[in-house]
């Protein structure tokens, strides 16, 4: 199976800063969109930055 994986890093100090800056709490389960560093991992041999499914 070929797929693309969304990976994010959200350290506690970053989440604290986001919460303070936005004035809203964050959920118990932190999603990829709140990550400080985000990357999409593509299948081996896929062109850089392209989603390849075939």
PDB file of N, H, CA, C and O in Angstrom:
ATOM      1  N   UNK A   1       0.843  -1.168   0.000  1.00  0.00           N
ATOM      2  CA  UNK A   1       0.000   0.000   0.000  1.00  0.00           C
ATOM      3  C   UNK A   1       0.894   1.239   0.000  1.00  0.00           C
ATOM      4  O   UNK A   1       1.867   1.320   0.749  1.00  0.00           O
ATOM      5  N   UNK A   2       0.552   2.177  -0.836  1.00  0.00           N
ATOM      6  H   UNK A   2      -0.239   2.111  -1.445  1.00  0.00           H
ATOM      7  CA  UNK A   2       1.281   3.447  -0.881  1.00  0.00           C
ATOM      8  C   UNK A   2       0.414   4.518  -0.246  1.00  0.00           C
ATOM      9  O   UNK A   2      -0.781   4.611  -0.526  1.00  0.00           O
ATOM     10  N   UNK A   3       1.020   5.320   0.604  1.00  0.00           N
ATOM     11  H   UNK A   3       1.991   5.244   0.832  1.00  0.00           H
ATOM     12  CA  UNK A   3       0.256   6.373   1.269  1.00  0.00           C
ATOM     13  C   UNK A   3       1.186   7.532   1.629  1.00  0.00           C
ATOM     14  O   UNK A   3       2.409   7.421   1.540  1.00  0.00           O
ATOM     15  N   UNK A   4       0.584   8.628   2.029  1.00  0.00           N
ATOM     16  H   UNK A   4      -0.409   8.718   2.101  1.00  0.00           H
ATOM     17  CA  UNK A   4       1.311   9.798   2.516  1.00  0.00           C
ATOM     18  C   UNK A   4       0.949   9.943   3.990  1.00  0.00           C
ATOM     19  O   UNK A   4      -0.221   9.845   4.361  1.00  0.00           O
ATOM     20  N   UNK A   5       1.963  10.179   4.832  1.00  0.00           N
ATOM     21  H   UNK A   5       2.913  10.259   4.530  1.00  0.00           H
ATOM     22  CA  UNK A   5       1.746  10.297   6.278  1.00  0.00           C
ATOM     23  C   UNK A   5       2.006  11.744   6.691  1.00  0.00           C
ATOM     24  O   UNK A   5       3.052  12.311   6.375  1.00  0.00           O
ATOM     25  N   UNK A   6       1.046  12.333   7.398  1.00  0.00           N
ATOM     26  H   UNK A   6       0.197  11.872   7.655  1.00  0.00           H
ATOM     27  CA  UNK A   6       1.222  13.669   7.961  1.00  0.00           C
ATOM     28  C   UNK A   6       1.799  13.511   9.362  1.00  0.00           C
ATOM     29  O   UNK A   6       1.220  12.828  10.206  1.00  0.00           O
ATOM     30  N   UNK A   7       2.940  14.144   9.604  1.00  0.00           N
ATOM     31  H   UNK A   7       3.411  14.700   8.918  1.00  0.00           H
ATOM     32  CA  UNK A   7       3.633  14.027  10.880  1.00  0.00           C
ATOM     33  C   UNK A   7       3.818  15.428  11.464  1.00  0.00           C
ATOM     34  O   UNK A   7       4.162  16.364  10.743  1.00  0.00           O
ATOM     35  N   UNK A   8       3.591  15.567  12.767  1.00  0.00           N
ATOM     36  H   UNK A   8       3.312  14.807  13.353  1.00  0.00           H
ATOM     37  CA  UNK A   8       3.743  16.865  13.415  1.00  0.00           C
ATOM     38  C   UNK A   8       4.395  16.701  14.784  1.00  0.00           C
ATOM     39  O   UNK A   8       4.209  15.688  15.458  1.00  0.00           O
ATOM     40  N   UNK A   9       5.156  17.708  15.180  1.00  0.00           N
ATOM     41  H   UNK A   9       5.307  18.531  14.633  1.00  0.00           H
ATOM     42  CA  UNK A   9       5.790  17.762  16.498  1.00  0.00           C
ATOM     43  C   UNK A   9       5.177  18.945  17.242  1.00  0.00           C
ATOM     44  O   UNK A   9       5.228  20.077  16.761  1.00  0.00           O
ATOM     45  N   UNK A  10       4.600  18.687  18.410  1.00  0.00           N
ATOM     46  H   UNK A  10       4.559  17.767  18.801  1.00  0.00           H
ATOM     47  CA  UNK A  10       3.944  19.737  19.193  1.00  0.00           C
ATOM     48  C   UNK A  10       4.424  19.669  20.638  1.00  0.00           C
ATOM     49  O   UNK A  10       3.735  19.095  21.482  1.00  0.00           O
ATOM     50  N   UNK A  11       5.603  20.246  20.947  1.00  0.00           N
ATOM     51  H   UNK A  11       6.163  20.712  20.261  1.00  0.00           H
ATOM     52  CA  UNK A  11       6.100  20.218  22.326  1.00  0.00           C
ATOM     53  C   UNK A  11       5.217  21.049  23.256  1.00  0.00           C
ATOM     54  O   UNK A  11       4.579  22.011  22.828  1.00  0.00           O
ATOM     55  N   UNK A  12       5.190  20.665  24.527  1.00  0.00           N
ATOM     56  H   UNK A  12       5.708  19.884  24.874  1.00  0.00           H
ATOM     57  CA  UNK A  12       4.347  21.340  25.522  1.00  0.00           C
ATOM     58  C   UNK A  12       4.583  22.854  25.580  1.00  0.00           C
ATOM     59  O   UNK A  12       3.606  23.600  25.636  1.00  0.00           O
ATOM     60  N   UNK A  13       5.848  23.353  25.570  1.00  0.00           N
ATOM     61  H   UNK A  13       6.642  22.747  25.525  1.00  0.00           H
ATOM     62  CA  UNK A  13       6.034  24.816  25.605  1.00  0.00           C
ATOM     63  C   UNK A  13       5.394  25.515  24.397  1.00  0.00           C
ATOM     64  O   UNK A  13       4.869  26.622  24.522  1.00  0.00           O
ATOM     65  N   UNK A  14       5.441  24.869  23.242  1.00  0.00           N
ATOM     66  H   UNK A  14       5.867  23.970  23.140  1.00  0.00           H
ATOM     67  CA  UNK A  14       4.807  25.427  22.042  1.00  0.00           C
ATOM     68  C   UNK A  14       3.288  25.509  22.229  1.00  0.00           C
ATOM     69  O   UNK A  14       2.672  26.528  21.917  1.00  0.00           O
ATOM     70  N   UNK A  15       2.688  24.423  22.744  1.00  0.00           N
ATOM     71  H   UNK A  15       3.189  23.596  22.998  1.00  0.00           H
ATOM     72  CA  UNK A  15       1.240  24.409  22.957  1.00  0.00           C
ATOM     73  C   UNK A  15       0.830  25.451  23.996  1.00  0.00           C
ATOM     74  O   UNK A  15      -0.222  26.076  23.862  1.00  0.00           O
ATOM     75  N   UNK A  16       1.652  25.643  25.033  1.00  0.00           N
ATOM     76  H   UNK A  16       2.507  25.135  25.142  1.00  0.00           H
ATOM     77  CA  UNK A  16       1.378  26.668  26.035  1.00  0.00           C
ATOM     78  C   UNK A  16       1.391  28.054  25.401  1.00  0.00           C
ATOM     79  O   UNK A  16       0.534  28.887  25.697  1.00  0.00           O
ATOM     80  N   UNK A  17       2.377  28.302  24.518  1.00  0.00           N
ATOM     81  H   UNK A  17       3.073  27.626  24.278  1.00  0.00           H
ATOM     82  CA  UNK A  17       2.478  29.591  23.832  1.00  0.00           C
ATOM     83  C   UNK A  17       1.274  29.812  22.920  1.00  0.00           C
ATOM     84  O   UNK A  17       0.715  30.909  22.888  1.00  0.00           O
ATOM     85  N   UNK A  18       0.868  28.777  22.177  1.00  0.00           N
ATOM     86  H   UNK A  18       1.322  27.886  22.202  1.00  0.00           H
ATOM     87  CA  UNK A  18      -0.296  28.881  21.292  1.00  0.00           C
ATOM     88  C   UNK A  18      -1.542  29.196  22.115  1.00  0.00           C
ATOM     89  O   UNK A  18      -2.335  30.061  21.744  1.00  0.00           O
ATOM     90  N   UNK A  19      -1.710  28.494  23.229  1.00  0.00           N
ATOM     91  H   UNK A  19      -1.065  27.792  23.531  1.00  0.00           H
ATOM     92  CA  UNK A  19      -2.871  28.718  24.088  1.00  0.00           C
ATOM     93  C   UNK A  19      -2.898  30.152  24.612  1.00  0.00           C
ATOM     94  O   UNK A  19      -3.949  30.793  24.613  1.00  0.00           O
ATOM     95  N   UNK A  20      -1.745  30.659  25.058  1.00  0.00           N
ATOM     96  H   UNK A  20      -0.891  30.139  25.057  1.00  0.00           H
ATOM     97  CA  UNK A  20      -1.665  32.022  25.583  1.00  0.00           C
ATOM     98  C   UNK A  20      -1.913  33.053  24.482  1.00  0.00           C
ATOM     99  O   UNK A  20      -2.611  34.042  24.704  1.00  0.00           O
ATOM    100  N   UNK A  21      -1.349  32.828  23.309  1.00  0.00           N
ATOM    101  H   UNK A  21      -0.781  32.025  23.129  1.00  0.00           H
ATOM    102  CA  UNK A  21      -1.461  33.766  22.203  1.00  0.00           C
ATOM    103  C   UNK A  21      -2.876  33.809  21.629  1.00  0.00           C
ATOM    104  O   UNK A  21      -3.402  34.889  21.360  1.00  0.00           O
ATOM    105  N   UNK A  22      -3.490  32.649  21.443  1.00  0.00           N
ATOM    106  H   UNK A  22      -3.063  31.772  21.662  1.00  0.00           H
ATOM    107  CA  UNK A  22      -4.827  32.586  20.850  1.00  0.00           C
ATOM    108  C   UNK A  22      -5.933  32.786  21.879  1.00  0.00           C
ATOM    109  O   UNK A  22      -7.077  33.070  21.524  1.00  0.00           O
ATOM    110  N   UNK A  23      -5.586  32.637  23.152  1.00  0.00           N
ATOM    111  H   UNK A  23      -4.657  32.407  23.441  1.00  0.00           H
ATOM    112  CA  UNK A  23      -6.573  32.822  24.199  1.00  0.00           C
ATOM    113  C   UNK A  23      -7.605  31.705  24.267  1.00  0.00           C
ATOM    114  O   UNK A  23      -8.689  31.887  24.821  1.00  0.00           O
ATOM    115  N   UNK A  24      -7.270  30.562  23.709  1.00  0.00           N
ATOM    116  H   UNK A  24      -6.390  30.414  23.258  1.00  0.00           H
ATOM    117  CA  UNK A  24      -8.195  29.423  23.727  1.00  0.00           C
ATOM    118  C   UNK A  24      -7.416  28.174  24.113  1.00  0.00           C
ATOM    119  O   UNK A  24      -6.238  28.028  23.786  1.00  0.00           O
ATOM    120  N   UNK A  25      -8.087  27.293  24.803  1.00  0.00           N
ATOM    121  H   UNK A  25      -9.044  27.411  25.070  1.00  0.00           H
ATOM    122  CA  UNK A  25      -7.454  26.034  25.191  1.00  0.00           C
ATOM    123  C   UNK A  25      -7.317  25.101  23.998  1.00  0.00           C
ATOM    124  O   UNK A  25      -7.969  25.291  22.971  1.00  0.00           O
ATOM    125  N   UNK A  26      -6.484  24.116  24.138  1.00  0.00           N
ATOM    126  H   UNK A  26      -5.955  23.962  24.972  1.00  0.00           H
ATOM    127  CA  UNK A  26      -6.350  23.123  23.082  1.00  0.00           C
ATOM    128  C   UNK A  26      -6.935  21.803  23.555  1.00  0.00           C
ATOM    129  O   UNK A  26      -7.000  21.547  24.758  1.00  0.00           O
ATOM    130  N   UNK A  27      -7.356  20.974  22.631  1.00  0.00           N
ATOM    131  H   UNK A  27      -7.303  21.182  21.654  1.00  0.00           H
ATOM    132  CA  UNK A  27      -8.033  19.725  22.998  1.00  0.00           C
ATOM    133  C   UNK A  27      -7.090  18.731  23.664  1.00  0.00           C
ATOM    134  O   UNK A  27      -5.871  18.881  23.596  1.00  0.00           O
ATOM    135  N   UNK A  28      -7.667  17.700  24.317  1.00  0.00           N
ATOM    136  H   UNK A  28      -8.658  17.578  24.372  1.00  0.00           H
ATOM    137  CA  UNK A  28      -6.850  16.661  24.947  1.00  0.00           C
ATOM    138  C   UNK A  28      -6.006  15.932  23.915  1.00  0.00           C
ATOM    139  O   UNK A  28      -4.851  15.593  24.173  1.00  0.00           O
ATOM    140  N   UNK A  29      -6.579  15.696  22.762  1.00  0.00           N
ATOM    141  H   UNK A  29      -7.518  15.971  22.553  1.00  0.00           H
ATOM    142  CA  UNK A  29      -5.864  15.041  21.663  1.00  0.00           C
ATOM    143  C   UNK A  29      -5.441  16.119  20.672  1.00  0.00           C
ATOM    144  O   UNK A  29      -6.279  16.699  19.982  1.00  0.00           O
ATOM    145  N   UNK A  30      -4.144  16.382  20.603  1.00  0.00           N
ATOM    146  H   UNK A  30      -3.464  15.910  21.164  1.00  0.00           H
ATOM    147  CA  UNK A  30      -3.626  17.448  19.755  1.00  0.00           C
ATOM    148  C   UNK A  30      -3.487  16.937  18.332  1.00  0.00           C
ATOM    149  O   UNK A  30      -2.809  15.938  18.090  1.00  0.00           O
ATOM    150  N   UNK A  31      -4.116  17.608  17.405  1.00  0.00           N
ATOM    151  H   UNK A  31      -4.667  18.419  17.602  1.00  0.00           H
ATOM    152  CA  UNK A  31      -4.067  17.225  16.002  1.00  0.00           C
ATOM    153  C   UNK A  31      -2.846  17.761  15.284  1.00  0.00           C
ATOM    154  O   UNK A  31      -2.102  18.586  15.815  1.00  0.00           O
ATOM    155  N   UNK A  32      -2.657  17.289  14.092  1.00  0.00           N
ATOM    156  H   UNK A  32      -3.262  16.619  13.661  1.00  0.00           H
ATOM    157  CA  UNK A  32      -1.506  17.662  13.268  1.00  0.00           C
ATOM    158  C   UNK A  32      -1.456  19.166  13.009  1.00  0.00           C
ATOM    159  O   UNK A  32      -0.368  19.730  12.886  1.00  0.00           O
ATOM    160  N   UNK A  33      -2.593  19.814  12.926  1.00  0.00           N
ATOM    161  H   UNK A  33      -3.476  19.356  13.025  1.00  0.00           H
ATOM    162  CA  UNK A  33      -2.630  21.244  12.594  1.00  0.00           C
ATOM    163  C   UNK A  33      -2.017  22.130  13.673  1.00  0.00           C
ATOM    164  O   UNK A  33      -1.647  23.267  13.381  1.00  0.00           O
ATOM    165  N   UNK A  34      -1.898  21.648  14.912  1.00  0.00           N
ATOM    166  H   UNK A  34      -2.199  20.724  15.150  1.00  0.00           H
ATOM    167  CA  UNK A  34      -1.310  22.443  15.998  1.00  0.00           C
ATOM    168  C   UNK A  34       0.200  22.259  16.133  1.00  0.00           C
ATOM    169  O   UNK A  34       0.812  22.841  17.028  1.00  0.00           O
ATOM    170  N   UNK A  35       0.799  21.468  15.269  1.00  0.00           N
ATOM    171  H   UNK A  35       0.301  20.995  14.542  1.00  0.00           H
ATOM    172  CA  UNK A  35       2.224  21.178  15.377  1.00  0.00           C
ATOM    173  C   UNK A  35       3.120  22.363  15.067  1.00  0.00           C
ATOM    174  O   UNK A  35       2.815  23.171  14.190  1.00  0.00           O
ATOM    175  N   UNK A  36       4.212  22.461  15.782  1.00  0.00           N
ATOM    176  H   UNK A  36       4.459  21.805  16.495  1.00  0.00           H
ATOM    177  CA  UNK A  36       5.228  23.486  15.524  1.00  0.00           C
ATOM    178  C   UNK A  36       5.979  23.145  14.238  1.00  0.00           C
ATOM    179  O   UNK A  36       6.269  24.023  13.424  1.00  0.00           O
ATOM    180  N   UNK A  37       6.286  21.880  14.069  1.00  0.00           N
ATOM    181  H   UNK A  37       6.051  21.167  14.730  1.00  0.00           H
ATOM    182  CA  UNK A  37       6.984  21.391  12.878  1.00  0.00           C
ATOM    183  C   UNK A  37       6.091  20.349  12.228  1.00  0.00           C
ATOM    184  O   UNK A  37       5.697  19.379  12.875  1.00  0.00           O
ATOM    185  N   UNK A  38       5.770  20.537  10.958  1.00  0.00           N
ATOM    186  H   UNK A  38       6.091  21.324  10.432  1.00  0.00           H
ATOM    187  CA  UNK A  38       4.904  19.594  10.242  1.00  0.00           C
ATOM    188  C   UNK A  38       5.572  19.179   8.944  1.00  0.00           C
ATOM    189  O   UNK A  38       6.232  19.983   8.285  1.00  0.00           O
ATOM    190  N   UNK A  39       5.394  17.918   8.587  1.00  0.00           N
ATOM    191  H   UNK A  39       4.858  17.265   9.122  1.00  0.00           H
ATOM    192  CA  UNK A  39       5.977  17.400   7.352  1.00  0.00           C
ATOM    193  C   UNK A  39       5.076  16.290   6.809  1.00  0.00           C
ATOM    194  O   UNK A  39       4.396  15.602   7.571  1.00  0.00           O
ATOM    195  N   UNK A  40       5.079  16.126   5.501  1.00  0.00           N
ATOM    196  H   UNK A  40       5.631  16.684   4.882  1.00  0.00           H
ATOM    197  CA  UNK A  40       4.355  15.033   4.850  1.00  0.00           C
ATOM    198  C   UNK A  40       5.401  14.030   4.371  1.00  0.00           C
ATOM    199  O   UNK A  40       6.313  14.387   3.625  1.00  0.00           O
ATOM    200  N   UNK A  41       5.271  12.792   4.797  1.00  0.00           N
ATOM    201  H   UNK A  41       4.531  12.502   5.403  1.00  0.00           H
ATOM    202  CA  UNK A  41       6.186  11.728   4.401  1.00  0.00           C
ATOM    203  C   UNK A  41       5.591  11.000   3.204  1.00  0.00           C
ATOM    204  O   UNK A  41       4.503  10.431   3.290  1.00  0.00           O
ATOM    205  N   UNK A  42       6.315  11.023   2.084  1.00  0.00           N
ATOM    206  H   UNK A  42       7.199  11.486   2.014  1.00  0.00           H
ATOM    207  CA  UNK A  42       5.846  10.423   0.832  1.00  0.00           C
ATOM    208  C   UNK A  42       6.509   9.070   0.600  1.00  0.00           C
ATOM    209  O   UNK A  42       7.564   8.789   1.169  1.00  0.00           O
ATOM    210  N   UNK A  43       5.900   8.236  -0.227  1.00  0.00           N
ATOM    211  H   UNK A  43       5.043   8.464  -0.689  1.00  0.00           H
ATOM    212  CA  UNK A  43       6.486   6.929  -0.537  1.00  0.00           C
ATOM    213  C   UNK A  43       7.862   7.079  -1.185  1.00  0.00           C
ATOM    214  O   UNK A  43       8.144   8.091  -1.826  1.00  0.00           O
ATOM    215  N   UNK A  44       8.705   6.082  -1.017  1.00  0.00           N
ATOM    216  H   UNK A  44       8.476   5.260  -0.496  1.00  0.00           H
ATOM    217  CA  UNK A  44      10.023   6.077  -1.641  1.00  0.00           C
ATOM    218  C   UNK A  44       9.866   6.163  -3.151  1.00  0.00           C
ATOM    219  O   UNK A  44       9.057   5.443  -3.736  1.00  0.00           O
ATOM    220  N   UNK A  45      10.637   7.042  -3.784  1.00  0.00           N
ATOM    221  H   UNK A  45      11.294   7.627  -3.309  1.00  0.00           H
ATOM    222  CA  UNK A  45      10.607   7.193  -5.229  1.00  0.00           C
ATOM    223  C   UNK A  45       9.622   8.225  -5.730  1.00  0.00           C
ATOM    224  O   UNK A  45       9.603   8.521  -6.925  1.00  0.00           O
ATOM    225  N   UNK A  46       8.795   8.790  -4.844  1.00  0.00           N
ATOM    226  H   UNK A  46       8.811   8.550  -3.874  1.00  0.00           H
ATOM    227  CA  UNK A  46       7.840   9.819  -5.261  1.00  0.00           C
ATOM    228  C   UNK A  46       8.579  11.136  -5.480  1.00  0.00           C
ATOM    229  O   UNK A  46       9.526  11.444  -4.756  1.00  0.00           O
ATOM    230  N   UNK A  47       8.156  11.910  -6.467  1.00  0.00           N
ATOM    231  H   UNK A  47       7.386  11.660  -7.055  1.00  0.00           H
ATOM    232  CA  UNK A  47       8.778  13.233  -6.673  1.00  0.00           C
ATOM    233  C   UNK A  47       8.577  14.109  -5.426  1.00  0.00           C
ATOM    234  O   UNK A  47       7.559  13.997  -4.743  1.00  0.00           O
ATOM    235  N   UNK A  48       9.522  14.952  -5.145  1.00  0.00           N
ATOM    236  H   UNK A  48      10.350  15.043  -5.699  1.00  0.00           H
ATOM    237  CA  UNK A  48       9.455  15.808  -3.960  1.00  0.00           C
ATOM    238  C   UNK A  48       8.183  16.642  -3.952  1.00  0.00           C
ATOM    239  O   UNK A  48       7.873  17.328  -4.926  1.00  0.00           O
ATOM    240  N   UNK A  49       7.448  16.579  -2.844  1.00  0.00           N
ATOM    241  H   UNK A  49       7.700  16.021  -2.052  1.00  0.00           H
ATOM    242  CA  UNK A  49       6.254  17.373  -2.671  1.00  0.00           C
ATOM    243  C   UNK A  49       5.029  16.931  -3.447  1.00  0.00           C
ATOM    244  O   UNK A  49       4.024  17.641  -3.471  1.00  0.00           O
ATOM    245  N   UNK A  50       5.096  15.767  -4.083  1.00  0.00           N
ATOM    246  H   UNK A  50       5.913  15.191  -4.063  1.00  0.00           H
ATOM    247  CA  UNK A  50       3.964  15.288  -4.887  1.00  0.00           C
ATOM    248  C   UNK A  50       3.316  14.089  -4.220  1.00  0.00           C
ATOM    249  O   UNK A  50       4.004  13.175  -3.766  1.00  0.00           O
ATOM    250  N   UNK A  51       1.996  14.093  -4.160  1.00  0.00           N
ATOM    251  H   UNK A  51       1.437  14.835  -4.529  1.00  0.00           H
ATOM    252  CA  UNK A  51       1.256  12.935  -3.654  1.00  0.00           C
ATOM    253  C   UNK A  51       1.121  11.917  -4.779  1.00  0.00           C
ATOM    254  O   UNK A  51       0.454  12.181  -5.780  1.00  0.00           O
ATOM    255  N   UNK A  52       1.742  10.766  -4.624  1.00  0.00           N
ATOM    256  H   UNK A  52       2.284  10.551  -3.811  1.00  0.00           H
ATOM    257  CA  UNK A  52       1.727   9.724  -5.653  1.00  0.00           C
ATOM    258  C   UNK A  52       1.001   8.514  -5.094  1.00  0.00           C
ATOM    259  O   UNK A  52       1.385   7.995  -4.046  1.00  0.00           O
ATOM    260  N   UNK A  53      -0.037   8.059  -5.770  1.00  0.00           N
ATOM    261  H   UNK A  53      -0.349   8.481  -6.621  1.00  0.00           H
ATOM    262  CA  UNK A  53      -0.850   6.964  -5.288  1.00  0.00           C
ATOM    263  C   UNK A  53      -0.726   5.707  -6.147  1.00  0.00           C
ATOM    264  O   UNK A  53      -1.084   4.622  -5.687  1.00  0.00           O
ATOM    265  N   UNK A  54      -0.237   5.819  -7.362  1.00  0.00           N
ATOM    266  H   UNK A  54       0.054   6.700  -7.735  1.00  0.00           H
ATOM    267  CA  UNK A  54      -0.195   4.653  -8.257  1.00  0.00           C
ATOM    268  C   UNK A  54       1.120   3.924  -8.171  1.00  0.00           C
ATOM    269  O   UNK A  54       1.318   2.923  -8.859  1.00  0.00           O
TER     270      UNK A  54
END
